[in-house]
């Protein structure tokens, strides 16, 4: 099959074409077209086909990672959104959890108050009320009020409507009825209900998720249908599928209904790409480490499985989001992160970033502040003549000036300051990795760090050393790992139900019935999208906590287990691993049931084995590169090597700098570099 | 502190160590929150986590805990060290120490701390290097009535519940079973409370383990020197901010309700005079009302008063929304000297009771902001609306159910933006409980939770709106209330109007409404009775007649203020869904 992966970033759109039969992969990059990304995507796909000598009609599938939904939220440019909610609770979206984001600030803005997803004038209340434990109807739905609200919202020019009733996760009947009425009154509106998007308790978080789905809905719906149409017009064959935040892809129809599922589309593809690279080296315990200009994305892959974020730790632009996502930890540390001295004299790096404009001083576009990239230039780790394969020349003098000014303020030498910048930014990254490993009972020493993104391979080895790791992998094309990741996943749909059952009085038949119903619901979804539902594989899990606790842990619950004994044992063990303590004598509460349905699809294979190459051929030049610490800089005469000419399988002692078109890899002294036949660079520490 | 000479330690090392200490404190807080059982910790986040050195100097605190919990931790440690030294009892590896003495650093009795000492071993022997500490507000502490808030009629420190003064609940690694049994026998809802305490012990131990590893990595001398440099940096940060203030001394006064149904114990002044002395600040609370010897609204000097002052000074002078992340450690508080006459509300003498000091302390924080407003009018908000805590309790079979809910206040208007609506204010930053959680686990029904319309301090920048919450009892039960802000409106600033006071009513199941004061000792309620709780609104900032008429219109369209209010308070005439420009001009010039 011929698969195309397209990942749209702020500056570039990355594309990769894979022929699953031959294992051949062809990559391509075009400029993004932010005003309408579908233009860049379509052009890129057509160009890529030309480059690969493939007729566009022979493409079988286009898999797409998009930031449309994310950007709409970050820039607060979504649809004019309305809400219909239970009478008495008009301001749940505005009051939130009554907590301020910052403890020590008078002038802060609260995102949901300063930038509401739904303005108060568009939040209408209707008479109805459900109550626990099963969503019994306390007050019936007043349908006339729903009708009147829909008409008023229509008259107000609202484009999208979220229907959010209390306790709808226990009984969605009122929300569904209200949705039908709204559709009758206002068929053009994008309508969403809170229980469809996030059938879990905690009203502020669920309502916000639904409101966000509505807020981004029309934009995403229009975008995916426009893109599908453009690809068709351009003669591109096959269907379009979009990456979701859980690392599965979904149909255009599914994404058009629940765009909120794509919030982490791009980063999720990166994690998948990292996992794919790990497999090329036969490894499945991985830390994926994706560094760009302003931020670093970190995720953990254990035995090939991604960690999923707890629903209570999931935020976009300061808004909570109750949808499943890969657990990706993003910190404000990247190549553009700015070094500064605070008023107390402290040495800080980031989170402020020079971004792409003006960018680091060394980009020669007018930046004057010392950034991480400038530190790498000063130390000789980035070669000004061979940056991005020579596609861009760096201004080393400007970088030295910027770092020099900062060094003077800090009372340090030039090289000590540059090493200090890297030490601080690497320590921040290592702390972020510890928070997802050591703090959760995972020993990072047993994990290989997969370093990618433009800047990941510059920092990977030194960050791994801070974690006492032993191996770093650099994928074949570190700069387009996300696009590769798109080609390694299956179609998937998730379902969740809140259940609230206690381990000492469990209603197993009810749970079994719930699971069966959820699987049927997923199968129906696949069938509705014209997909082979019979091929779907289901995996079950439950969110558990000790009765009384407020946070759940997700534990797998295979269908073949007849009772909950093994489930509870796994929960106690996981609680001990994550929190350092278990309370096996206490009653456990099952809070949610979860099912993921997946339809396998063909994947990007391993690239053809590499052969040949020699150190002599690979050597570009030798030069001084600074390693060591800020207290004791050490200058090493270091070879700059061209990656594609490295000898396969031979161990090369560090220090070395490896050049390629989309990234630069640093191999510090004392490490060993091997270009593996499978395509990765392996750095052993 | 060395203010002119550079630090002896490389600044890179300081930055790396600070990040590592913060990572540990965050981990401890995160784990406590996730392991805890009662909603006051896991949902409201009324807990703290911090690391100190061996003398109790704060090194780092957890970012997600509430300031009133993490802030006092260094004070707890110092008092524990003094108490143990007086008893001749050493701190040893394997100890876990429980402490809640409000006359010994604790914020108040229900905020129980668990301290785990951190030791470093090298050739020279075993060294105490610090403490990993968590604090948390416990649902019950064995006071005269159920719950640990609304104990507004305790007549002395003994009536407030159990007092723990540096009690070793684990001694050299051996669990002191007798103490744990006493806890289980003397606290209501022991399953939850003791479960929370065990979660605290587990979380504190993790912090101690991590901190010991960090010390080992840096070496004892290196660790200590680097910590010293880190505190110096924070101190310099605060001193530079203070040095930038104009010279002067600024006095402010506000009042608390006290006990509105008792003429001798109501309308009590809180006074703060802030004086710049070089690059330091003196905050003098002279003029604050004398202590109430037999009612628990006195504020522990260490644990409540100091934290209230620090919080406000830090939030105004080192606002993190403007500066970005500011490391929180002992260095920040060194330049601030706090004085309060002994025997006043802000420096009570034992055994004056203190358990209900929460709202008075927040009023003190607001008073300090009112004083600072005169020095830096562009960095403050107008007066805040104060908070309220209500305890709900009852019997289920033979055990108690106890629930606490904090009722939000609001911020005053701010330069360039309106006040924050319906949030916790100043030194409190807890969370409400989801309605869907409350009703799933307790015999309560939340029948309304919305913004309180048309009651906000008018200003060029409007005060934040309060909330309205209605909570109905589904069974016969008990309740008690500790709150403030029923009698005195939050202050307006620079021509802004005063905010709105809070109100509390009990709507009887059988009809009839009783208006309640801001403090209600434990009382029985019937199934069907409903609390109607109307939160306060913040003061206005700047002349309301200078508010952009378009903003006034927006507020009218959103139903936040009425057209009549727009006309009266803002001089804006609303016509249909627009502004009557001519009428508005006439109103505004004719004032």
Interface residues (C-beta under 8 A of the other chain):
Chain A: X88 X89 X90 X91 X92 X94 X95 X97 X98 X99 X100 X102 X103 X104 X105 X106 X107 X108 X109 X110 X113 X114 X119 X120 X121 X131 X132 X133 X166 X167 X169 X201 X202 X203 X204 X342 X343 X344 X345 X346 X347 X348 X349 X351 X352 X410 X411 X412 X419 X420 X423 X424 X427 X428 X431 X434 X435 X439 X500 X546 X548 X549 X550 X551 X578 X579 X580 X581 X583 X586 X629 X630 X631
Chain B: X6 X7 X10 X11 X12 X13 X14 X15 X16 X18 X19 X20 X23 X26 X27 X30 X31 X33 X34 X35 X36 X37 X38 X39 X42 X43 X45 X63 X66 X67 X191 X192 X195 X198 X199 X202 X203 X205 X206 X232 X233 X234 X235 X236 X237 X238 X240 X241 X311 X314 X315 X316 X318 X319 X320 X321 X322 X323 X324 X326 X327 X328 X331 X369 X379 X380 X381 X406 X408 X411 X414 X415 X417 X420 X421 X422 X423 X424 X429 X430 X431 X432 X434 X435 X436 X437 X439 X440 X445 X447 X448 X449 X450 X451 X467 X470 X557 X558 X559 X560
